[in-house]
């Protein structure tokens, strides 16, 4: 199963205050996705079920889940660079982006300062199926 993602870096109006738009950033983000894919290809066992500890999970070698990056996109907007509103931020990316943005999970990197929170997800719900799935990753990502 292939899960398509976009990595959206939201910089300030001057192109700063987040990952810079350069080859080092592209390499870094590509390496991170490759690391996750490698992990999913080399799964030793499923985690034991804490509710039924006697359950012996089956051995699997490959989860068959892989992430494919459709795009690494850079946006310049100081408001959304520091915004903690994941829904508004994702709507901004959807409005400013290209068609591929609407056909994948959007991982939005912002510099929002959130105490003890590294990110949040926004998922469609029963009342709002039109919402696009997104993940917002806050400042903790770039400051480590």
DAHUCOR-V225635 format. One record per backbone hydrogen bond with DSSP energy under -1.0 kcal/mol. CO is the residue of the C=O (numbers start at 1). NH is the residue of the N-H. If there is no record, write none. Layout:
# DAHUCOR-V225635
co = <CO/CO>
nh = <NH/NH>
This chain:
# DAHUCOR-V225635
co = <1/3/4/5/6/7/8/9/11/12/16/20/22/23/24/25/26/27/28/29/30/31/32/33/34/35/36/37/38/40/52/66/68/71/73/75/77/78/81/84/85/86/87/88/89/90/91/92/93/98/99/100/105/106/107/108/109/112/114/118/120/122/128/133/134/135/136/137/138/139>
nh = <66/68/105/70/107/73/109/75/77/15/12/22/26/27/28/29/30/31/32/33/34/35/36/37/38/39/40/41/42/63/55/3/5/7/9/11/81/82/111/86/89/90/91/92/93/94/95/96/97/101/102/103/6/135/8/137/10/139/117/138/136/134/131/106/122/108/120/110/141/143>
